Amino acid sequence: MDTITLSPLGLFLAAGPVGRGVMILLGLASLWCWVLIIEGLFAAARLRRAVSGPIDAAAGAHLAPVFEAGLQAGSLVIPGESVGERRHRLAEAMGRAARLLLADAEGRLPDLAVIASVAPFVGLFGSVWGIMTSFAGIATAQDTSLAVVAPGIAEALAATAYGLATAIPASVAYSRLGARFAATASALADRIDEHAVTLVAGKARQ
């Protein structure tokens, strides 16, 4: 009986062609997952600093599309419009620009949800295939000893482990990054309301 090393590489080398294909697919998905996580963390932190910090050069540049939308809306004069209506219109214009900014910052965050939901099933496919391999080995060897079933069972468990190792970080990151972006969106909405009041007050003084 060949010794099966309980390391990712050892389990990969001990698996059959289908099992290896599943593990390669899950490994690539895991790598892509971590790229998305790092990208999302940087985007969330950058946007959070721009929203919560003072309107300096960096924040102003990052939020420039939002403030520019307010200025463009403020340049439109509507006869008979009240101060409250004008403030609401400016806030709505900036809110639309803010939603586009948030969507761009979130980037490929939904891909994490896809990885989190699909990876366990890909691992399950590998598990089923490994168990089928074990039964095929039993049928061929006419023997139910551990030496016959161990390779297929190891392949099945390895595929399950690969699937969980890919899905768990993706699921946690999707939840945490989603919460961060939601909190940032709420803070940005407050900043928009404050800026709308400032724009209306400035226009009234002119």
URJO-V675632 format. One record per residue. N is the residue number from 1. SS is DSSP state (h for helix, s for strand, l for the rest). PHI is phi in whole degrees, -180 to 180 (NA if undefined). NEAR is the number of other ideal C-beta (glycine too) atoms within 10 Angstrom. Layout:
BEGIN
n-><N/N>
ss-><SS/SS>
phi-><PHI/PHI>
near-><NEAR/NEAR>
END
This chain:
BEGIN
n-><1/2/3/4/5/6/7/8/9/10/11/12/13/14/15/16/17/18/19/20/21/22/23/24/25/26/27/28/29/30/31/32/33/34/35/36/37/38/39/40/41/42/43/44/45/46/47/48/49/50/51/52/53/54/55/56/57/58/59/60/61/62/63/64/65/66/67/68/69/70/71/72/73/74/75/76/77/78/79/80/81/82/83/84/85/86/87/88/89/90/91/92/93/94/95/96/97/98/99/100/101/102/103/104/105/106/107/108/109/110/111/112/113/114/115/116/117/118/119/120/121/122/123/124/125/126/127/128/129/130/131/132/133/134/135/136/137/138/139/140/141/142/143/144/145/146/147/148/149/150/151/152/153/154/155/156/157/158/159/160/161/162/163/164/165/166/167/168/169/170/171/172/173/174/175/176/177/178/179/180/181/182/183/184/185/186/187/188/189/190/191/192/193/194/195/196/197/198/199/200/201/202/203/204/205/206>
ss-><l/l/l/l/l/l/l/h/h/h/h/h/h/h/l/l/h/h/h/h/h/h/h/h/h/h/h/h/h/h/h/h/h/h/h/h/h/h/h/h/h/h/h/h/h/h/h/h/h/h/h/h/l/l/l/l/h/h/h/h/h/h/l/h/h/h/h/h/h/h/h/h/h/h/l/l/l/l/l/l/l/l/h/h/h/h/h/h/h/h/h/h/h/h/h/h/h/h/h/h/h/h/h/h/h/h/l/l/h/h/h/h/h/h/h/h/h/h/h/h/h/h/h/h/h/h/h/h/h/h/h/h/h/h/h/h/h/h/h/h/h/l/l/l/l/h/h/h/h/h/h/h/h/h/h/h/h/h/h/h/h/h/h/h/h/h/h/h/h/h/h/h/h/h/h/h/h/h/h/h/h/h/h/h/h/h/h/h/h/h/h/h/h/h/h/h/h/h/h/h/h/h/h/h/h/l>
phi-><NA/-73/-78/-102/-79/-86/-119/-54/-70/-64/-66/-65/-68/-81/-79/-83/-59/-67/-61/-65/-61/-63/-67/-63/-61/-69/-65/-66/-64/-65/-61/-63/-60/-71/-62/-65/-64/-63/-62/-67/-63/-65/-65/-66/-67/-64/-69/-64/-64/-67/-79/-87/-85/-67/-77/-95/-63/-67/-66/-62/-69/-71/-99/-55/-61/-69/-68/-65/-63/-67/-66/-65/-67/-71/-74/-86/-103/-112/-59/78/-77/-78/-63/-64/-65/-66/-62/-64/-66/-65/-64/-65/-63/-69/-64/-64/-66/-67/-64/-66/-64/-66/-62/-69/-68/-67/54/-98/-56/-59/-63/-64/-64/-64/-63/-63/-88/-91/-56/-61/-73/-65/-63/-65/-60/-63/-65/-61/-65/-64/-67/-62/-62/-64/-64/-64/-65/-63/-65/-73/-86/54/-149/-109/-70/-61/-64/-83/-90/-59/-59/-67/-65/-62/-63/-64/-68/-65/-63/-63/-63/-61/-63/-69/-64/-86/-76/-64/-61/-65/-67/-64/-64/-62/-67/-70/-67/-61/-66/-64/-67/-65/-65/-66/-63/-65/-66/-67/-63/-65/-64/-65/-62/-64/-69/-63/-62/-63/-65/-67/-65/-64/-68/-68/-78/-76>
near-><9/8/7/17/13/12/9/14/8/14/21/17/11/19/26/15/8/16/26/18/13/25/23/12/18/27/15/11/20/19/11/16/26/13/12/22/19/11/14/24/14/11/20/21/12/14/24/17/14/23/23/14/11/7/12/10/7/13/19/12/10/17/22/13/14/24/18/13/21/23/13/13/19/19/8/11/8/9/4/5/13/9/12/9/12/20/19/15/18/26/22/14/21/30/17/13/20/21/13/12/22/17/11/11/20/19/12/12/20/12/17/23/15/14/23/20/13/16/25/18/11/20/26/15/16/29/23/12/21/24/16/13/20/20/12/12/17/15/10/9/12/7/12/10/10/9/11/19/18/16/20/22/16/20/28/23/17/27/27/16/18/28/26/14/16/27/23/14/19/25/18/13/22/23/13/14/20/17/11/18/21/11/14/22/17/11/14/24/15/11/20/24/16/11/19/23/14/13/20/21/11/10/14/9/6/4>
END
